[in-house]
C-alpha cells in the first residue's frame, strides 16, 4: 500500500512542503496499520489525498475507463471519500478529501498541532479528527466488501434494478458498520429534517410532472436519485448504530419510518452471514419493503413486456 499526499495547502493557508508531505504519508500509513488491521488491505494499491477531490476523482475514473464516472456533489451532500476499483489489475484506490485528511495524524502530532486551542475549537477539531478516521475506515470497508462480492448484473428490468439497489444499500450499511470502531457524530446529520426535506422535494417534483412542468423521464430520474439518497441516509444511520435493536422510532415524521425496522433486522442478519461466510444473499422481504417505500409516494412501478411501467396517479 502506498500513500500519496498531493494537496498543496492545509486548511487553506499552510503550504505543504516536501517534508510535510512525507510526514503525512507516513502518518496515514501508520494509522491504517495500527487501527484498521482487521481489514484485509492486500489489494489496496494507494490512498490518495488529491488537491481537488471532485475533479480528480472524476478524472481518475475516466483513466480507469469506468463508465459514467460519478462522485456525490449535489444539493443534499458532497462526498469526502471514494473507493475506486481497477478491474484490469485487480487493485483498489481510496481517495480522501484534503479538508478531512488534514486531521489524519496520530496522537503525538495531533497534540503538538492543536494544543493551544480553546475548549470549543478543541471539541470541533477532535470531532473532525474522529470523522477523518471513521471515513478512512469506511472506505477501507468498502474495499473489503467489494473484494469478497460480485455486484449484480445490470439490467433495465425492475427486479434487477431493485436487486442492484439493495446491494448498494448493503454496501453502504456494511462500510458504516465496520467503521464504528471509530465513532463519529457525522451520521446524526441524516435526521428527520434531512430526510423530510428530500421527501418533500420528491412530492414537489411529482407535482411538477403532474402539472406538465416536467417530462416523465425527468421525474423518473429525480425520483430514483432522491429516493436512493433517502435510503442511503437511512442505512448509514442503521450501520452506525451497529445493528442494535431500535430503542426509539427513527424517521417518525418521514415516509422512511414505515420501512426502517425491516431494514434494520434484515441487514443485521445479512451482516453476520457475510462476516462469517463471505457470501451474500438478501431476503425477498427487502424488495417488497422498497416497493412499499415507492408506493408511499403514490409512484407505482411494475414490469411490462416493453420495460418498467410507472403509474403516477394524483
N, C-alpha and C positions, 0 to 999 in steps of 0.2 A: 504493500500500500504506500502510495506517495501522497504528499500534501503540497498543493500549490496555493500560496497566499499571494494573490495577484492584485489586490486592491491597492490603490495609490495613496489613500488617506484613511485615517481612523477618525471616526466621529466628525468627519467633515473638515478637520483642521490639523491633524497630526500626520505629517508625511511619513510614509513607510520607507525607511531606509533598508538597504540590504541586510544589515544586522537584525533589524526588527522583523523583516520578512522571514529570515532564518529562525528567529526565536519563535514566532507564531507557528511556523510549520512544525517545529519540534514539539511545541506545547499541544497542538491539536492531535498529533500522532500519539503523544503520551496519554491524553485524555481517553482516546479510543481504546488503547491497550489497558489502561488502568480501570476504567469504569464500565466498559462495554465488552469485556472479554467473553461474555456469554453469547455473543453474536458471532457467527462464523463470517469472517471478512476475507476468506481466501480468494474470492472472486472480485474483490474491490480493487480497482486499478488506481483511482485517485479520489481525493477530496479536494475540491476546487473552490477557492474563495475568489470570485470574479470581481472586477471593478464595477461593472454594471450588470446586476443579476439578471434582469429580464431579457435584455437584448443578447447577452452572451449565452444564456441557457437556450434561447431560440436558435441561435446560430450553431451551437453545438449539436442540437438535434438535426439540423439540416446537414451537418457534416457526417452524421451517422445515417443519413438517408431515411430518417424517421418520417413517415407520412403524417401530414397535419401537425407540425410542431406546435406545441402549446405550453403555456405557463399561466397559472391563475393570476389575473390582474384586471379586476373589474370593480363595479360599484360596491360589491359586498366583501371584497377581500383581495389580498395580494400575497402570493406565495413568497416565503422566505427560504425555502429549501426545496430541492428537486433531486430525485434519483433517476438516472438515465442508464439504459442498458444498450451495450454494443453487442448485437446479436451475432455479428461476424466473428468476433474474438471472444465471446462469452465473458465479457468484463463489464463491471458496473462503475458508474461515476456518480459522485454526490456533490451537488452544488449547495453552498450556504451563502446567504446574503451577507455582504460585509458589515452591515449595520449591527447584525447579531454576532457575527464571527469575532468582532472586537472583544467580546466577553468570553471567548473560548480560551481561557488561561487557567492554570491550576492555582491552588490556594496561595502559594508564596507570592507569585507575581500579582495576583488579584489584590492581596493586602498591601503590596507596595504601591500599586497604581491608584487605589481608591481609598486610602486610609485617612484622607483629610476631608471627607465629605460630611455634611450634616446628616442627621438621622433620616430625614425624608429622602434625600438623594441616595443615601446608603441603601435604604429599602428598595428604591427604584432600580438601582444598579444590581442588587442581589437578585431581584425578580427577573431582570433581563438576562443575567448570567444563567439562572435556572432554566429559562426558556431556551437559551442557546444550547445548553447541554441536552435538554429534552429534545430539541429539534434535531440535533445531530444524531441522537439515538433513534429518533423517529425515522429518519432517512435510512439509517443502517438497518432498521427493522423492515422497511420496505424492500431493501435489497435482499434480506434474508428470506422474506416471503416469496419474492419472485425467483429466488434461486431454487425453490422447492415446489413451484407450481407451474402449471401451463395455463395461460389465460384462455377462456372460452373462445371458440371460433366466432369471428364477427359475421353478422348476417343482418339483413333488414327485417327478418321475421320478428314478431312480437316476443315470442318465447326466448329467442336468442338475445334480444335487447335486454330483457329482464334478467336473464342469467348473467350477462356481462355486467349489468348494473350492480347486482348483488355481489359478484366477485370483487368489483372495485370498492364497494362499500366495506366488505370484509377486509380488504387490503388496508384501508384507512383505519378501521377499527383495530386491526392487528398491530399496526405501527403505533397507534396511540396507546394501546395496552402494554406493549413491550417497553415503551419508553417511560412508563410511570415510575421506573426506578429512580428517575429524577423528576419529582413533582413540579408542575408548573401551573400557574393560575391562568394561563393563556386560554384554556378551554372554557373558562367562565364567560368569555365573550360570546359564545354560542348559546345565548339565553333566549327567553321567550320574546324579548324585544327584537333581537336579531332575526330569529326565525319568523316571527309575526310580520316583520317588515317585508321579508321576501314573499311570504304567502299573500300578503296584501298586494304586492306587485303582480303576482300571478293572476289574482282576481281582476286587477285593473287591465292587464294585458288581454284577458279573456273578453272583457267588456269592449276593448278597442276592436277586437276581432268581430265580435257580435254586431257592433255598430259600423262595420266595414271601414274602419280606420286602418286596419292592417290585413294582410293576406293570411290564409291558413298556414302556409309554410313558415311565415314569420312567427306566428303564435306558437306553432308546434315546436320550433327551435327554442324559443324562450321558455316554453312550458317545461321542456326536459332539462334545460340548463338550470332553471330556477328550482325545480323540484329536486334535482340532483344536489344542488347547493344545500337545500334544507336537510336532505337525507345524510349528506356528508357531515354537516354540523351535528346532527343527532348522533351518528355513530362515533364521532370524535369524542363527544361528551361521554357516551357509554364506555368507550375504550379507556378513557382517562379515569373512570370510576372502578376499573379493574374487575368488572363482572359482578360487583356486589348487587344483591337484590335491591331494587329501588325503594328507598325508605320514604321517599316523597314523590309525588307525581311531578314528572318533568313535562314541560311544554303544555301545561294545562290549558293555556289560552290559545293554543295553536292546533291546527289540524294534525300535526305530528303526534299529539297526545294520544290518538287512537291506536297508534302502532308501536310506540316506543317500548312498551313492556315486551311485546313479542320479539322485537329485535334484540332486546337485552338478553332474554332467555336463549334464543336460538344461536346468537353469535357467541355467547358464553360457552355453550355446548360445542360449537364448531371450533372455537379457540383451543379447548383442551384436546380435542381429537387431533387437531393439526399439530400441536406441540408433541403429542405422543407418537403419532403415526406419520407425520409429514405428508398427510393426504387430506384432501378437502372435498366435502360434499355438503350440500345445503338442503335443508328441509323444504318440501314443496310449499309449506306454510308461508315462507318468505315471499314467494311470488304472489300469493293471494294478498298478503299484507301490503305489498307495493301497489297492487291493483286497488285495494281499499283506499290508499292514500290518493291515488289519481282520481278515484271516484268521488272523493270528498270535495273536489273542486268542480264536480259535475263535468268531468272530462273523461269519457268512457272509451277505452281502447279495445279493439278486437282485431283478430287476424281474419283477413279475407283473401280470396284467391289472388287478387291483384295487389296485396300489401296490407299494411296496418291501416285500419279504418278508425277515424276519430269522430265520435258522436258528441257534439258540444251543444246541448240544449241550453235554453236561458236559465 
